[in-house]
Amino acid sequence: MQEGKLLYLEQADNLSGAANYRMRLGEVSTGRIVFDIENVGTMRYFFMTLYHPGEMQSIYFLDRESDSVWRYYGIARIGRNASRLATGPGHASSTINRAVAFYRSLVGIPTDQEPPAAR
């Protein structure tokens, strides 16, 4: 991993299917990793546009507290023109559960062991 390096990835999602993202490594050291991710293509649900390029962005911070403990936090945002299908009522629990699933995966907690964080 190199600071400033751009990486591209594809992620399959149960809502919007496969999407392409750009990941930029902002800071990489033995004690800290910072990276941000942004969609580079239009994201659709069936044939309806959910997000235009650049409308889904997140940044993640991982800081070493000790030899065996890392602290993690992240911030995500979506653009003003995102579809109401993705941002409307009833989507808060999905967003919470995705964030918790990411955290559980990151720290090694089996994702099917704990109940959902939100229903």
Backbone atoms as SQL, in Angstrom:
CREATE TABLE atoms (id INTEGER PRIMARY KEY, chain TEXT, resi INTEGER, resn TEXT, atom TEXT, x REAL, y REAL, z REAL);
INSERT INTO atoms VALUES
  (1, 'A', 1, 'MET', 'N', 0.853, -1.186, 0.000),
  (2, 'A', 1, 'MET', 'CA', 0.000, 0.000, 0.000),
  (3, 'A', 1, 'MET', 'C', 0.892, 1.239, 0.000),
  (4, 'A', 2, 'GLN', 'N', 0.557, 2.174, -0.862),
  (5, 'A', 2, 'GLN', 'CA', 1.330, 3.398, -0.968),
  (6, 'A', 2, 'GLN', 'C', 0.408, 4.597, -0.853),
  (7, 'A', 3, 'GLU', 'N', 0.843, 5.597, -0.095),
  (8, 'A', 3, 'GLU', 'CA', 0.065, 6.831, 0.037),
  (9, 'A', 3, 'GLU', 'C', -0.140, 7.461, -1.325),
  (10, 'A', 4, 'GLY', 'N', -1.337, 7.991, -1.537),
  (11, 'A', 4, 'GLY', 'CA', -1.666, 8.668, -2.782),
  (12, 'A', 4, 'GLY', 'C', -2.041, 7.742, -3.918),
  (13, 'A', 5, 'LYS', 'N', -1.844, 6.459, -3.753),
  (14, 'A', 5, 'LYS', 'CA', -2.148, 5.502, -4.815),
  (15, 'A', 5, 'LYS', 'C', -3.654, 5.366, -5.000),
  (16, 'A', 6, 'LEU', 'N', -4.082, 5.308, -6.251),
  (17, 'A', 6, 'LEU', 'CA', -5.487, 5.098, -6.580),
  (18, 'A', 6, 'LEU', 'C', -5.687, 3.633, -6.955),
  (19, 'A', 7, 'LEU', 'N', -6.686, 3.028, -6.382),
  (20, 'A', 7, 'LEU', 'CA', -7.041, 1.646, -6.690),
  (21, 'A', 7, 'LEU', 'C', -8.503, 1.619, -7.120),
  (22, 'A', 8, 'TYR', 'N', -8.852, 0.690, -7.961),
  (23, 'A', 8, 'TYR', 'CA', -10.228, 0.560, -8.418),
  (24, 'A', 8, 'TYR', 'C', -10.740, -0.822, -8.039),
  (25, 'A', 9, 'LEU', 'N', -12.019, -0.867, -7.643),
  (26, 'A', 9, 'LEU', 'CA', -12.597, -2.133, -7.230),
  (27, 'A', 9, 'LEU', 'C', -14.049, -2.201, -7.648),
  (28, 'A', 10, 'GLU', 'N', -14.532, -3.413, -7.710),
  (29, 'A', 10, 'GLU', 'CA', -15.940, -3.635, -7.996),
  (30, 'A', 10, 'GLU', 'C', -16.544, -4.348, -6.800),
  (31, 'A', 11, 'GLN', 'N', -17.705, -3.903, -6.383),
  (32, 'A', 11, 'GLN', 'CA', -18.387, -4.505, -5.242),
  (33, 'A', 11, 'GLN', 'C', -19.802, -4.863, -5.662),
  (34, 'A', 12, 'ALA', 'N', -20.214, -6.076, -5.349),
  (35, 'A', 12, 'ALA', 'CA', -21.580, -6.500, -5.631),
  (36, 'A', 12, 'ALA', 'C', -22.433, -6.234, -4.405),
  (37, 'A', 13, 'ASP', 'N', -23.583, -5.654, -4.622),
  (38, 'A', 13, 'ASP', 'CA', -24.483, -5.256, -3.545),
  (39, 'A', 13, 'ASP', 'C', -25.854, -5.858, -3.825),
  (40, 'A', 14, 'ASN', 'N', -26.547, -6.273, -2.780),
  (41, 'A', 14, 'ASN', 'CA', -27.852, -6.895, -2.996),
  (42, 'A', 14, 'ASN', 'C', -28.924, -5.893, -3.430),
  (43, 'A', 15, 'LEU', 'N', -28.655, -4.611, -3.324),
  (44, 'A', 15, 'LEU', 'CA', -29.628, -3.601, -3.745),
  (45, 'A', 15, 'LEU', 'C', -29.338, -3.053, -5.133),
  (46, 'A', 16, 'SER', 'N', -28.088, -2.677, -5.373),
  (47, 'A', 16, 'SER', 'CA', -27.778, -2.001, -6.634),
  (48, 'A', 16, 'SER', 'C', -26.921, -2.830, -7.580),
  (49, 'A', 17, 'GLY', 'N', -26.631, -4.079, -7.232),
  (50, 'A', 17, 'GLY', 'CA', -25.823, -4.921, -8.098),
  (51, 'A', 17, 'GLY', 'C', -24.356, -4.541, -8.025),
  (52, 'A', 18, 'ALA', 'N', -23.630, -4.802, -9.091),
  (53, 'A', 18, 'ALA', 'CA', -22.193, -4.505, -9.125),
  (54, 'A', 18, 'ALA', 'C', -21.969, -3.013, -9.357),
  (55, 'A', 19, 'ALA', 'N', -21.037, -2.461, -8.600),
  (56, 'A', 19, 'ALA', 'CA', -20.696, -1.037, -8.741),
  (57, 'A', 19, 'ALA', 'C', -19.178, -0.887, -8.724),
  (58, 'A', 20, 'ASN', 'N', -18.678, 0.091, -9.456),
  (59, 'A', 20, 'ASN', 'CA', -17.241, 0.361, -9.508),
  (60, 'A', 20, 'ASN', 'C', -16.901, 1.541, -8.605),
  (61, 'A', 21, 'TYR', 'N', -15.807, 1.396, -7.885),
  (62, 'A', 21, 'TYR', 'CA', -15.363, 2.416, -6.934),
  (63, 'A', 21, 'TYR', 'C', -13.893, 2.735, -7.144),
  (64, 'A', 22, 'ARG', 'N', -13.531, 3.941, -6.733),
  (65, 'A', 22, 'ARG', 'CA', -12.131, 4.370, -6.699),
  (66, 'A', 22, 'ARG', 'C', -11.758, 4.502, -5.224),
  (67, 'A', 23, 'MET', 'N', -10.643, 3.907, -4.843),
  (68, 'A', 23, 'MET', 'CA', -10.140, 4.016, -3.475),
  (69, 'A', 23, 'MET', 'C', -8.805, 4.746, -3.515),
  (70, 'A', 24, 'ARG', 'N', -8.686, 5.779, -2.690),
  (71, 'A', 24, 'ARG', 'CA', -7.432, 6.543, -2.595),
  (72, 'A', 24, 'ARG', 'C', -6.848, 6.315, -1.219),
  (73, 'A', 25, 'LEU', 'N', -5.601, 5.912, -1.192),
  (74, 'A', 25, 'LEU', 'CA', -4.903, 5.704, 0.067),
  (75, 'A', 25, 'LEU', 'C', -4.302, 7.039, 0.499),
  (76, 'A', 26, 'GLY', 'N', -4.891, 7.641, 1.528),
  (77, 'A', 26, 'GLY', 'CA', -4.460, 8.960, 1.973),
  (78, 'A', 26, 'GLY', 'C', -3.250, 8.912, 2.888),
  (79, 'A', 27, 'GLU', 'N', -3.225, 7.947, 3.791),
  (80, 'A', 27, 'GLU', 'CA', -2.115, 7.824, 4.734),
  (81, 'A', 27, 'GLU', 'C', -1.925, 6.354, 5.059),
  (82, 'A', 28, 'VAL', 'N', -0.688, 5.890, 4.959),
  (83, 'A', 28, 'VAL', 'CA', -0.366, 4.504, 5.265),
  (84, 'A', 28, 'VAL', 'C', 0.918, 4.480, 6.069),
  (85, 'A', 29, 'SER', 'N', 0.823, 4.002, 7.307),
  (86, 'A', 29, 'SER', 'CA', 2.003, 3.858, 8.155),
  (87, 'A', 29, 'SER', 'C', 1.772, 2.671, 9.078),
  (88, 'A', 30, 'THR', 'N', 2.742, 2.353, 9.912),
  (89, 'A', 30, 'THR', 'CA', 2.578, 1.229, 10.831),
  (90, 'A', 30, 'THR', 'C', 1.548, 1.527, 11.911),
  (91, 'A', 31, 'GLY', 'N', 1.209, 2.799, 12.116),
  (92, 'A', 31, 'GLY', 'CA', 0.262, 3.169, 13.160),
  (93, 'A', 31, 'GLY', 'C', -1.048, 3.752, 12.667),
  (94, 'A', 32, 'ARG', 'N', -1.165, 3.966, 11.339),
  (95, 'A', 32, 'ARG', 'CA', -2.382, 4.611, 10.845),
  (96, 'A', 32, 'ARG', 'C', -2.606, 4.297, 9.376),
  (97, 'A', 33, 'ILE', 'N', -3.869, 4.062, 9.043),
  (98, 'A', 33, 'ILE', 'CA', -4.282, 3.889, 7.651),
  (99, 'A', 33, 'ILE', 'C', -5.520, 4.753, 7.439),
  (100, 'A', 34, 'VAL', 'N', -5.480, 5.584, 6.404),
  (101, 'A', 34, 'VAL', 'CA', -6.627, 6.419, 6.046),
  (102, 'A', 34, 'VAL', 'C', -6.876, 6.214, 4.559),
  (103, 'A', 35, 'PHE', 'N', -8.118, 5.897, 4.211),
  (104, 'A', 35, 'PHE', 'CA', -8.447, 5.751, 2.802),
  (105, 'A', 35, 'PHE', 'C', -9.870, 6.218, 2.558),
  (106, 'A', 36, 'ASP', 'N', -10.111, 6.680, 1.327),
  (107, 'A', 36, 'ASP', 'CA', -11.466, 7.100, 0.962),
  (108, 'A', 36, 'ASP', 'C', -11.913, 6.348, -0.275),
  (109, 'A', 37, 'ILE', 'N', -13.218, 6.211, -0.395),
  (110, 'A', 37, 'ILE', 'CA', -13.824, 5.454, -1.489),
  (111, 'A', 37, 'ILE', 'C', -14.948, 6.292, -2.090),
  (112, 'A', 38, 'GLU', 'N', -15.042, 6.253, -3.440),
  (113, 'A', 38, 'GLU', 'CA', -16.074, 7.010, -4.152),
  (114, 'A', 38, 'GLU', 'C', -16.542, 6.194, -5.353),
  (115, 'A', 39, 'ASN', 'N', -17.852, 6.184, -5.591),
  (116, 'A', 39, 'ASN', 'CA', -18.333, 5.476, -6.781),
  (117, 'A', 39, 'ASN', 'C', -17.889, 6.223, -8.028),
  (118, 'A', 40, 'VAL', 'N', -17.451, 5.477, -9.038),
  (119, 'A', 40, 'VAL', 'CA', -16.989, 6.099, -10.282),
  (120, 'A', 40, 'VAL', 'C', -17.964, 5.886, -11.433),
  (121, 'A', 41, 'GLY', 'N', -18.916, 5.017, -11.228),
  (122, 'A', 41, 'GLY', 'CA', -19.928, 4.783, -12.258),
  (123, 'A', 41, 'GLY', 'C', -21.313, 5.046, -11.699),
  (124, 'A', 42, 'THR', 'N', -22.265, 5.136, -12.585),
  (125, 'A', 42, 'THR', 'CA', -23.655, 5.304, -12.169),
  (126, 'A', 42, 'THR', 'C', -24.135, 4.012, -11.513),
  (127, 'A', 43, 'MET', 'N', -24.807, 4.149, -10.383),
  (128, 'A', 43, 'MET', 'CA', -25.338, 2.988, -9.671),
  (129, 'A', 43, 'MET', 'C', -26.844, 2.951, -9.895),
  (130, 'A', 44, 'ARG', 'N', -27.341, 1.783, -10.311),
  (131, 'A', 44, 'ARG', 'CA', -28.753, 1.650, -10.649),
  (132, 'A', 44, 'ARG', 'C', -29.403, 0.515, -9.868),
  (133, 'A', 45, 'TYR', 'N', -30.680, 0.648, -9.665),
  (134, 'A', 45, 'TYR', 'CA', -31.515, -0.419, -9.130),
  (135, 'A', 45, 'TYR', 'C', -32.495, -0.748, -10.236),
  (136, 'A', 46, 'PHE', 'N', -32.383, -1.949, -10.791),
  (137, 'A', 46, 'PHE', 'CA', -33.054, -2.296, -12.022),
  (138, 'A', 46, 'PHE', 'C', -32.633, -1.267, -13.061),
  (139, 'A', 47, 'PHE', 'N', -33.518, -0.444, -13.570),
  (140, 'A', 47, 'PHE', 'CA', -33.126, 0.540, -14.585),
  (141, 'A', 47, 'PHE', 'C', -33.149, 1.967, -14.047),
  (142, 'A', 48, 'MET', 'N', -33.396, 2.126, -12.757),
  (143, 'A', 48, 'MET', 'CA', -33.494, 3.464, -12.167),
  (144, 'A', 48, 'MET', 'C', -32.158, 3.866, -11.541),
  (145, 'A', 49, 'THR', 'N', -31.739, 5.087, -11.808),
  (146, 'A', 49, 'THR', 'CA', -30.480, 5.584, -11.260),
  (147, 'A', 49, 'THR', 'C', -30.653, 5.893, -9.774),
  (148, 'A', 50, 'LEU', 'N', -29.758, 5.309, -8.953),
  (149, 'A', 50, 'LEU', 'CA', -29.726, 5.613, -7.520),
  (150, 'A', 50, 'LEU', 'C', -28.705, 6.698, -7.226),
  (151, 'A', 51, 'TYR', 'N', -27.498, 6.530, -7.781),
  (152, 'A', 51, 'TYR', 'CA', -26.402, 7.473, -7.529),
  (153, 'A', 51, 'TYR', 'C', -25.655, 7.733, -8.830),
  (154, 'A', 52, 'HIS', 'N', -25.380, 8.982, -9.094),
  (155, 'A', 52, 'HIS', 'CA', -24.518, 9.356, -10.209),
  (156, 'A', 52, 'HIS', 'C', -23.065, 9.224, -9.749),
  (157, 'A', 53, 'PRO', 'N', -22.097, 9.217, -10.670),
  (158, 'A', 53, 'PRO', 'CA', -20.699, 9.119, -10.272),
  (159, 'A', 53, 'PRO', 'C', -20.322, 10.193, -9.247),
  (160, 'A', 54, 'GLY', 'N', -19.630, 9.770, -8.208),
  (161, 'A', 54, 'GLY', 'CA', -19.159, 10.687, -7.163),
  (162, 'A', 54, 'GLY', 'C', -20.179, 11.005, -6.089),
  (163, 'A', 55, 'GLU', 'N', -21.387, 10.445, -6.169),
  (164, 'A', 55, 'GLU', 'CA', -22.419, 10.779, -5.181),
  (165, 'A', 55, 'GLU', 'C', -22.381, 9.901, -3.929),
  (166, 'A', 56, 'MET', 'N', -21.640, 8.834, -3.948),
  (167, 'A', 56, 'MET', 'CA', -21.515, 7.998, -2.764),
  (168, 'A', 56, 'MET', 'C', -20.042, 8.007, -2.352),
  (169, 'A', 57, 'GLN', 'N', -19.759, 8.631, -1.217),
  (170, 'A', 57, 'GLN', 'CA', -18.377, 8.793, -0.765),
  (171, 'A', 57, 'GLN', 'C', -18.245, 8.382, 0.699),
  (172, 'A', 58, 'SER', 'N', -17.097, 7.827, 1.033),
  (173, 'A', 58, 'SER', 'CA', -16.815, 7.486, 2.428),
  (174, 'A', 58, 'SER', 'C', -15.318, 7.593, 2.674),
  (175, 'A', 59, 'ILE', 'N', -14.979, 7.815, 3.930),
  (176, 'A', 59, 'ILE', 'CA', -13.578, 7.861, 4.337),
  (177, 'A', 59, 'ILE', 'C', -13.449, 7.056, 5.622),
  (178, 'A', 60, 'TYR', 'N', -12.365, 6.311, 5.729),
  (179, 'A', 60, 'TYR', 'CA', -12.142, 5.414, 6.860),
  (180, 'A', 60, 'TYR', 'C', -10.793, 5.714, 7.498),
  (181, 'A', 61, 'PHE', 'N', -10.785, 5.638, 8.824),
  (182, 'A', 61, 'PHE', 'CA', -9.577, 5.874, 9.608),
  (183, 'A', 61, 'PHE', 'C', -9.337, 4.661, 10.495),
  (184, 'A', 62, 'LEU', 'N', -8.139, 4.110, 10.449),
  (185, 'A', 62, 'LEU', 'CA', -7.740, 3.033, 11.338),
  (186, 'A', 62, 'LEU', 'C', -6.480, 3.489, 12.054),
  (187, 'A', 63, 'ASP', 'N', -6.558, 3.579, 13.372),
  (188, 'A', 63, 'ASP', 'CA', -5.430, 4.046, 14.181),
  (189, 'A', 63, 'ASP', 'C', -5.025, 2.964, 15.173),
  (190, 'A', 64, 'ARG', 'N', -3.725, 2.678, 15.248),
  (191, 'A', 64, 'ARG', 'CA', -3.224, 1.680, 16.184),
  (192, 'A', 64, 'ARG', 'C', -3.183, 2.277, 17.591),
  (193, 'A', 65, 'GLU', 'N', -3.851, 1.583, 18.528),
  (194, 'A', 65, 'GLU', 'CA', -3.797, 1.990, 19.929),
  (195, 'A', 65, 'GLU', 'C', -2.722, 1.224, 20.684),
  (196, 'A', 66, 'SER', 'N', -2.512, -0.042, 20.295),
  (197, 'A', 66, 'SER', 'CA', -1.475, -0.877, 20.907),
  (198, 'A', 66, 'SER', 'C', -1.117, -1.962, 19.898),
  (199, 'A', 67, 'ASP', 'N', -0.265, -2.897, 20.304),
  (200, 'A', 67, 'ASP', 'CA', 0.133, -3.957, 19.380),
  (201, 'A', 67, 'ASP', 'C', -1.047, -4.800, 18.897),
  (202, 'A', 68, 'SER', 'N', -2.082, -4.926, 19.714),
  (203, 'A', 68, 'SER', 'CA', -3.198, -5.794, 19.350),
  (204, 'A', 68, 'SER', 'C', -4.544, -5.070, 19.215),
  (205, 'A', 69, 'VAL', 'N', -4.552, -3.746, 19.332),
  (206, 'A', 69, 'VAL', 'CA', -5.806, -2.996, 19.277),
  (207, 'A', 69, 'VAL', 'C', -5.708, -1.874, 18.250),
  (208, 'A', 70, 'TRP', 'N', -6.718, -1.845, 17.346),
  (209, 'A', 70, 'TRP', 'CA', -6.853, -0.776, 16.374),
  (210, 'A', 70, 'TRP', 'C', -8.175, -0.070, 16.613),
  (211, 'A', 71, 'ARG', 'N', -8.188, 1.235, 16.465),
  (212, 'A', 71, 'ARG', 'CA', -9.414, 2.026, 16.553),
  (213, 'A', 71, 'ARG', 'C', -9.864, 2.324, 15.121),
  (214, 'A', 72, 'TYR', 'N', -11.165, 2.239, 14.893),
  (215, 'A', 72, 'TYR', 'CA', -11.717, 2.447, 13.561),
  (216, 'A', 72, 'TYR', 'C', -12.853, 3.459, 13.634),
  (217, 'A', 73, 'TYR', 'N', -12.893, 4.352, 12.672),
  (218, 'A', 73, 'TYR', 'CA', -14.074, 5.184, 12.490),
  (219, 'A', 73, 'TYR', 'C', -14.155, 5.584, 11.024),
  (220, 'A', 74, 'GLY', 'N', -15.364, 5.873, 10.591),
  (221, 'A', 74, 'GLY', 'CA', -15.579, 6.221, 9.205),
  (222, 'A', 74, 'GLY', 'C', -16.713, 7.224, 9.078),
  (223, 'A', 75, 'ILE', 'N', -16.704, 7.911, 7.971),
  (224, 'A', 75, 'ILE', 'CA', -17.730, 8.899, 7.659),
  (225, 'A', 75, 'ILE', 'C', -18.201, 8.612, 6.237),
  (226, 'A', 76, 'ALA', 'N', -19.499, 8.642, 6.025),
  (227, 'A', 76, 'ALA', 'CA', -20.047, 8.411, 4.690),
  (228, 'A', 76, 'ALA', 'C', -21.026, 9.522, 4.352),
  (229, 'A', 77, 'ARG', 'N', -21.161, 9.791, 3.065),
  (230, 'A', 77, 'ARG', 'CA', -22.130, 10.784, 2.612),
  (231, 'A', 77, 'ARG', 'C', -22.633, 10.381, 1.238),
  (232, 'A', 78, 'ILE', 'N', -23.815, 10.881, 0.924),
  (233, 'A', 78, 'ILE', 'CA', -24.357, 10.704, -0.418),
  (234, 'A', 78, 'ILE', 'C', -24.715, 12.077, -0.965),
  (235, 'A', 79, 'GLY', 'N', -24.728, 12.199, -2.268),
  (236, 'A', 79, 'GLY', 'CA', -24.994, 13.476, -2.913),
  (237, 'A', 79, 'GLY', 'C', -26.453, 13.893, -2.822),
  (238, 'A', 80, 'ARG', 'N', -26.685, 15.159, -3.031),
  (239, 'A', 80, 'ARG', 'CA', -28.047, 15.721, -2.960),
  (240, 'A', 80, 'ARG', 'C', -28.971, 15.163, -4.034),
  (241, 'A', 81, 'ASN', 'N', -28.406, 14.707, -5.134),
  (242, 'A', 81, 'ASN', 'CA', -29.224, 14.217, -6.237),
  (243, 'A', 81, 'ASN', 'C', -29.469, 12.712, -6.186),
  (244, 'A', 82, 'ALA', 'N', -29.117, 12.078, -5.073),
  (245, 'A', 82, 'ALA', 'CA', -29.352, 10.648, -4.946),
  (246, 'A', 82, 'ALA', 'C', -30.853, 10.366, -4.982),
  (247, 'A', 83, 'SER', 'N', -31.196, 9.229, -5.515),
  (248, 'A', 83, 'SER', 'CA', -32.604, 8.854, -5.650),
  (249, 'A', 83, 'SER', 'C', -33.253, 8.633, -4.290),
  (250, 'A', 84, 'ARG', 'N', -34.524, 8.980, -4.186),
  (251, 'A', 84, 'ARG', 'CA', -35.296, 8.724, -2.963),
  (252, 'A', 84, 'ARG', 'C', -35.437, 7.227, -2.704),
  (253, 'A', 85, 'LEU', 'N', -35.240, 6.410, -3.744),
  (254, 'A', 85, 'LEU', 'CA', -35.268, 4.964, -3.536),
  (255, 'A', 85, 'LEU', 'C', -34.148, 4.527, -2.594),
  (256, 'A', 86, 'ALA', 'N', -33.046, 5.267, -2.601),
  (257, 'A', 86, 'ALA', 'CA', -31.902, 4.916, -1.760),
  (258, 'A', 86, 'ALA', 'C', -31.864, 5.690, -0.454),
  (259, 'A', 87, 'THR', 'N', -32.560, 6.807, -0.389),
  (260, 'A', 87, 'THR', 'CA', -32.443, 7.676, 0.790),
  (261, 'A', 87, 'THR', 'C', -33.738, 7.873, 1.543),
  (262, 'A', 88, 'GLY', 'N', -34.823, 7.354, 1.027),
  (263, 'A', 88, 'GLY', 'CA', -36.138, 7.603, 1.621),
  (264, 'A', 88, 'GLY', 'C', -36.345, 6.899, 2.954),
  (265, 'A', 89, 'PRO', 'N', -37.537, 7.050, 3.500),
  (266, 'A', 89, 'PRO', 'CA', -37.875, 6.444, 4.784),
  (267, 'A', 89, 'PRO', 'C', -37.647, 4.932, 4.765),
  (268, 'A', 90, 'GLY', 'N', -37.215, 4.403, 5.903),
  (269, 'A', 90, 'GLY', 'CA', -37.005, 2.973, 6.026),
  (270, 'A', 90, 'GLY', 'C', -35.612, 2.493, 5.682),
  (271, 'A', 91, 'HIS', 'N', -34.725, 3.400, 5.270),
  (272, 'A', 91, 'HIS', 'CA', -33.375, 2.988, 4.882),
  (273, 'A', 91, 'HIS', 'C', -32.349, 3.149, 6.004),
  (274, 'A', 92, 'ALA', 'N', -32.730, 3.768, 7.099),
  (275, 'A', 92, 'ALA', 'CA', -31.776, 3.977, 8.195),
  (276, 'A', 92, 'ALA', 'C', -31.283, 2.656, 8.759),
  (277, 'A', 93, 'SER', 'N', -32.170, 1.681, 8.957),
  (278, 'A', 93, 'SER', 'CA', -31.750, 0.405, 9.534),
  (279, 'A', 93, 'SER', 'C', -30.788, -0.325, 8.604),
  (280, 'A', 94, 'SER', 'N', -30.999, -0.227, 7.300),
  (281, 'A', 94, 'SER', 'CA', -30.087, -0.854, 6.346),
  (282, 'A', 94, 'SER', 'C', -28.697, -0.222, 6.439),
  (283, 'A', 95, 'THR', 'N', -28.652, 1.091, 6.537),
  (284, 'A', 95, 'THR', 'CA', -27.361, 1.787, 6.655),
  (285, 'A', 95, 'THR', 'C', -26.649, 1.401, 7.943),
  (286, 'A', 96, 'ILE', 'N', -27.374, 1.360, 9.041),
  (287, 'A', 96, 'ILE', 'CA', -26.784, 0.973, 10.331),
  (288, 'A', 96, 'ILE', 'C', -26.250, -0.451, 10.257),
  (289, 'A', 97, 'ASN', 'N', -27.035, -1.373, 9.733),
  (290, 'A', 97, 'ASN', 'CA', -26.608, -2.767, 9.665),
  (291, 'A', 97, 'ASN', 'C', -25.392, -2.959, 8.772),
  (292, 'A', 98, 'ARG', 'N', -25.295, -2.196, 7.697),
  (293, 'A', 98, 'ARG', 'CA', -24.118, -2.293, 6.829),
  (294, 'A', 98, 'ARG', 'C', -22.861, -1.797, 7.545),
  (295, 'A', 99, 'ALA', 'N', -22.992, -0.695, 8.281),
  (296, 'A', 99, 'ALA', 'CA', -21.840, -0.175, 9.029),
  (297, 'A', 99, 'ALA', 'C', -21.397, -1.161, 10.104),
  (298, 'A', 100, 'VAL', 'N', -22.356, -1.739, 10.811),
  (299, 'A', 100, 'VAL', 'CA', -22.025, -2.712, 11.858),
  (300, 'A', 100, 'VAL', 'C', -21.416, -3.971, 11.244),
  (301, 'A', 101, 'ALA', 'N', -21.935, -4.429, 10.105),
  (302, 'A', 101, 'ALA', 'CA', -21.378, -5.604, 9.440),
  (303, 'A', 101, 'ALA', 'C', -19.934, -5.345, 9.015),
  (304, 'A', 102, 'PHE', 'N', -19.652, -4.143, 8.505),
  (305, 'A', 102, 'PHE', 'CA', -18.283, -3.790, 8.127),
  (306, 'A', 102, 'PHE', 'C', -17.374, -3.842, 9.345),
  (307, 'A', 103, 'TYR', 'N', -17.829, -3.250, 10.453),
  (308, 'A', 103, 'TYR', 'CA', -17.041, -3.260, 11.686),
  (309, 'A', 103, 'TYR', 'C', -16.803, -4.696, 12.164),
  (310, 'A', 104, 'ARG', 'N', -17.840, -5.509, 12.207),
  (311, 'A', 104, 'ARG', 'CA', -17.698, -6.896, 12.670),
  (312, 'A', 104, 'ARG', 'C', -16.714, -7.659, 11.806),
  (313, 'A', 105, 'SER', 'N', -16.795, -7.467, 10.503),
  (314, 'A', 105, 'SER', 'CA', -15.860, -8.123, 9.599),
  (315, 'A', 105, 'SER', 'C', -14.436, -7.663, 9.861),
  (316, 'A', 106, 'LEU', 'N', -14.266, -6.368, 10.081),
  (317, 'A', 106, 'LEU', 'CA', -12.950, -5.789, 10.302),
  (318, 'A', 106, 'LEU', 'C', -12.296, -6.331, 11.570),
  (319, 'A', 107, 'VAL', 'N', -13.073, -6.497, 12.647),
  (320, 'A', 107, 'VAL', 'CA', -12.495, -6.933, 13.926),
  (321, 'A', 107, 'VAL', 'C', -12.593, -8.436, 14.148),
  (322, 'A', 108, 'GLY', 'N', -13.152, -9.167, 13.183),
  (323, 'A', 108, 'GLY', 'CA', -13.169, -10.619, 13.279),
  (324, 'A', 108, 'GLY', 'C', -14.355, -11.217, 14.011),
  (325, 'A', 109, 'ILE', 'N', -15.432, -10.467, 14.185),
  (326, 'A', 109, 'ILE', 'CA', -16.649, -11.008, 14.797),
  (327, 'A', 109, 'ILE', 'C', -17.468, -11.649, 13.680),
  (328, 'A', 110, 'PRO', 'N', -17.854, -12.927, 13.821),
  (329, 'A', 110, 'PRO', 'CA', -18.683, -13.536, 12.772),
  (330, 'A', 110, 'PRO', 'C', -19.955, -12.714, 12.556),
  (331, 'A', 111, 'THR', 'N', -20.240, -12.419, 11.318),
  (332, 'A', 111, 'THR', 'CA', -21.376, -11.535, 11.022),
  (333, 'A', 111, 'THR', 'C', -22.720, -12.185, 11.283),
  (334, 'A', 112, 'ASP', 'N', -22.763, -13.520, 11.391),
  (335, 'A', 112, 'ASP', 'CA', -24.028, -14.196, 11.677),
  (336, 'A', 112, 'ASP', 'C', -24.163, -14.583, 13.148),
  (337, 'A', 113, 'GLN', 'N', -23.214, -14.188, 13.983),
  (338, 'A', 113, 'GLN', 'CA', -23.235, -14.543, 15.397),
  (339, 'A', 113, 'GLN', 'C', -24.091, -13.594, 16.225),
  (340, 'A', 114, 'GLU', 'N', -24.078, -12.333, 15.899),
  (341, 'A', 114, 'GLU', 'CA', -24.784, -11.314, 16.669),
  (342, 'A', 114, 'GLU', 'C', -26.099, -10.953, 15.968),
  (343, 'A', 115, 'PRO', 'N', -27.071, -10.447, 16.700),
  (344, 'A', 115, 'PRO', 'CA', -28.306, -10.005, 16.036),
  (345, 'A', 115, 'PRO', 'C', -28.050, -8.717, 15.247),
  (346, 'A', 116, 'PRO', 'N', -28.944, -8.377, 14.323),
  (347, 'A', 116, 'PRO', 'CA', -28.788, -7.112, 13.603),
  (348, 'A', 116, 'PRO', 'C', -28.785, -5.934, 14.565),
  (349, 'A', 117, 'ALA', 'N', -28.038, -4.913, 14.244),
  (350, 'A', 117, 'ALA', 'CA', -27.975, -3.724, 15.101),
  (351, 'A', 117, 'ALA', 'C', -29.283, -2.945, 15.037),
  (352, 'A', 118, 'ALA', 'N', -29.961, -3.000, 13.911),
  (353, 'A', 118, 'ALA', 'CA', -31.235, -2.295, 13.737),
  (354, 'A', 118, 'ALA', 'C', -32.176, -3.186, 12.959),
  (355, 'A', 119, 'ARG', 'N', -33.440, -3.025, 13.232),
  (356, 'A', 119, 'ARG', 'CA', -34.458, -3.819, 12.500),
  (357, 'A', 119, 'ARG', 'C', -35.377, -2.910, 11.724);
